[in-house]
C-alpha cells in the first residue's frame, strides 16, 4: 500500500499504534474517530501491506545489564553485491548487532551494538567483527549518553507535507 494510498485515518492509526502498540482496538478506534470493526479491518490491511511490521516492547537495555552501546563503522574490501549480502547475513546472526545499515561514502556499514560490558564488546570486536571475511576496517564510537532515541517516523512532518501539497 503506497503512502499516497493512505488516508488521514490510516495515518492516524499508524501514529497512534507507533506511540502505543498495546492499546486496544476499541481505544484506537475511539482515538481516530471510527467504530471498532472498520478500525480492525484497517489495521489488518496495514499489517498485510507491510506498513505495520510488528509490535514490540521498548525495554531499558541498561536496566537489563547491557551497559555498553557502540556504533561501529565498517569498511569492506569488496562492495560486490554478493559480498555486501554476505556481510548483512553475518550481521543478522550476531546477537550484539542490533541494527545494521549500509551507507554510501567512506563507510560501507554502520552497526549499532549493545553488550553487557566493554570486555564483551571487545571480544566480539576482535574475535568476530574484525576477523570476518571481507572486513577491511572497523572504527568504533562508544555511546556516552542518549539525547534522543525515538523509533518510527514523525507523522506530524508527513501530515504537514501532505497538507502543503493539497
N, C-alpha and C positions, 0 to 999 in steps of 0.2 A: 504494500500500500504506500505509494509515494506521498511525501509530505503535502504536496498540492491537493491530494485527495482527502486530507484530514480537515474536518470542520472544527469549529471552535469548541464543540462539546468533546470531540476526540482529544483535542489538545488539553482541555481542562482535565479530562480523565487521566491522561498521561502525567500531567503536572501533579495532580493530587496523589496518584499512586507512587510517583517518584519521591514525593515528600513523606508518604506514609503507606507503604505497601501492605500493611496489616489491616487497614480499615475494611470494614465490611462492605459488601456491595450496596446494602441499604444506605449506609453513611455516604459512600461515594456518589450514589445516585442523588441523594439529598444535596450534596455539595455542588454537583454540576447541573442540578435543576431538571432532572428527568426521573422517570419511575425506574424501579429496580430491574424489571425484566429487560427493557431495551439497554439499560446500562450494562448488564451482564453480557448481552449479545455483543455490544461494542467492545467490551474488554476482551472477550474471546476472539473477536475479529482482529483486534490489535495484537493479541498474542500470536494468532495464526499468521499474521503478516510479518511477524518478527520484530515489531516495534517494541513489544514488551518481551524481553529475552529471559526474564526470571525474576524471582523475589528473594531478597537476601536480608539477613540481619546485619546491621553495622556493628561490628564488635570493636572493642578497645584493645588494640594489639599490645600496648604497653601493660595494661592491667592483666593481660593473659600471659605476660612474661616475655613478650617479644620487644626487647629494649632497643634494638638496633634496626634502623631503616636506612638503606643505602640506595643511591642511584648509581648504576654502572653504565658507562658509555662504552660500547663495544664496537671495535672496528674489525671487519673481516678481511681476510686475504683475498677472497674472491666474492664478487657480488652476482655471480651467475644464479639464475632462479633456483636451480636445484640446491645450491649451497645456502641460499637465503632460506628456503623452505626447510632444509635440514636443521639449520640453526633455530628456526622458530619451533620446530618439533622438539628439539632438545630443551628449549626454554619451557615448553608446556610440561615437560617431565621433571623439571627441577622444582621441588616444593618451595624453596626460599624465594623463587622468582614469582612475584605476584602480578606483575604487568610486564609486557614486552611490546615495544613499539619500534617499527622500522622508520628511520628518518632519512631525509636527504641532507647532504652536506658532509662535513668532516667525519661524522659518526654514523655508523650503519644502524645501530640499535641502541635504545636506552631501556634499561631494565630497572624496575622498582623491586627491591629485595627487602625482605624482613627476616630477622634472625633473633634468637633469644639473647645472644651476646656477641661481642666483637670477635671472639675466638671462633665461634661457629661460622660467622660470615667469612672470616679469613680462611678457614678450612674449605668452605665452598669455593671461595675465590681462587685459591691456589690449586685445589685438587680437582675441581670441576670446570669452572668457567674459563680460566686462562689456559687450561690444558685441553680444552675442547677443540675438535677438528675445525680448521679454518679460522679460528680466532687469532687475529694478529695483534690486537691491542685492547687493553681494558683500562679505563680511568674511572675511579670511584669518587663519590662525594657522599659523606656521611650527613644525614639529616640531623640538625641540631634541635629544631623545633618546627612544628607545623603552624603556619599562619592561617592556612585555609585548606580544607580537604572536603570538597563538596562534589559528590558524584553526580552524574547525569548531565543534563543540558539546561541552560537558562531559558525557560519557556517564556518569560516576560520579554526577552530580546526577540524571540521568534514572533510573538504576538505584535510587538511594535513594528517589526519589519513587514509583517503581513498587512498591518493597518496602513502603513505608508504606501504600499503598492496597490491598495484597494481604492 
